[in-house]
């Protein structure tokens, strides 16, 4: 279909587009009102200046009859009015820009929200370049036209009507000359605007096609070069480019005729006013000053027609672009979720019953497919390209709905659960890689933007060759940052993270989770994540000590059995930690030679149940004073690679300062040198 056929809009469609544009402007009625008021003030000030100039001329006619005092007073008035007009013009620009760019932002936001609700079939059937063109280029063009409309159209119309009122006040016959010639300018502008609109609409359409083609060529350049289709690609682009040239030349031809045509009419108006006014002046009907006023008004009256003709052309282009954006917004959304849709509670059971699906009504793809996948089963779906493997995944994710049969997860039809809970229950690896414009951490944690550092580590550690991790801590104590010899200050840390030296470090696994430097239980463990952030920011690690002291009355010991490296310990403990660090919240401070970040061993500290107040004091002193671990009988300290904690009741743990859950059996294992982390130049080896 040609661009001309696709771009033509009926007058009803044009009016509907205009109504929708006005609806988008409605939330900013305050700024619209301000714009109209300051535009009126600006126009009134500009129209008053010729009157002052005419009065000054009348005070200077005749040799020796110049009223210098009166002229000076008028000059001061002209300066004051000019300042007022300039301020009003500036305020008008502020209001108009606020309206224009707010509406543009709203349109782009609405378009992006629409894309997120469109069915996958729409995105598959429309070139991405065309959608991008509607969201970017068309909205920009619409914004330019809208800004010009607010900036010049309102002021121009007010200038025309205001000038007529002032001229009628001064002399009716001369004003009638202007009024009689004006319709000629309006007829010319209307004729040219109608012609240019059609071609500007076609220009927007072809530009979208061109953007889509360029996007396609860039993404598929490897394939083009591999098959030697450079010439065919160039020919396709040249065809679209030529089409854009043709429709653009036609649009510019009619729009460029607007200004010369209106200028011709304006010159007739100016000449008519000058001729009739001169006759009245010779006859004594008006003064020379009044004649200068009319000539100034004739110039001001005709000038907006030149601007308005250009504005009308741009508005036509803007409406054409707005229509394309609204076309995107009016596309049918994906099938809405059922009213009774509930959150899926997956158990790993997936069942397909007599599933049928086709992209096109006359081309069957999947017919009568039955599949029952039990929890824990591994199913491989193989077949040639185009047999429906990817389609099946799309159906499971409910990117498409089946034409027949049903898909059940955990015994529930996927059409009866929310899409978010359904898709959140799958782990999906796409065949096409997509990297968003963000950090490595943001790409790793894309499925969970609030992912902790430990969760990012869990994602990295599963890779065959995980990259070195740049660590920029923002906590209040930053214990692990000290291990890496990272400097204080965000900028200094970032420089080290970008240019520092990777060093291997041990990573701990705690049941099904990972941690970098500490897993702890018992007293003070809840302090790590319960201490108010304001207190941490103010007092640093002292906040943990203060909160820990406050929690002493509620300390509960745990009876547990510990198995590690072929040994067993059973006793009552009120605190314990398995760590790979020199300090934890300022509570632990071991000699440097006891800690090695990559030796495959944890530093284990266990604090026995205190028998009295003196034992509590001894335990706290041992934790807080360097070297006291070896001296205190209240503590057990040793190195281990693997540990297994068994208890009669669940014990709450913290993992790197985050809540790690409560379990009766906890297995901790050291994964030696599992990751490399960027360290400072002074980090100990």
Beta strands, then each sheet from edge to edge (+ up, - down):
strand 1: 350-357
strand 2: 366-373
strand 3: 404-409
strand 4: 412-413
strand 5: 501-510
strand 6: 513-515
strand 7: 518-522
strand 8: 558-564
strand 9: 567-579
strand 10: 583-584
strand 11: 588-589
strand 12: 602-608
strand 13: 635-640
strand 14: 642-655
strand 15: 658-679
sheet 1: 2+ 1- 3+ 4-
sheet 2: 6+ 5- 15+ 14- 7+ 9- 8+
sheet 3: 6+ 5- 15+ 14- 7+ 9- 12+ 13-
sheet 4: 10+ 11-
end
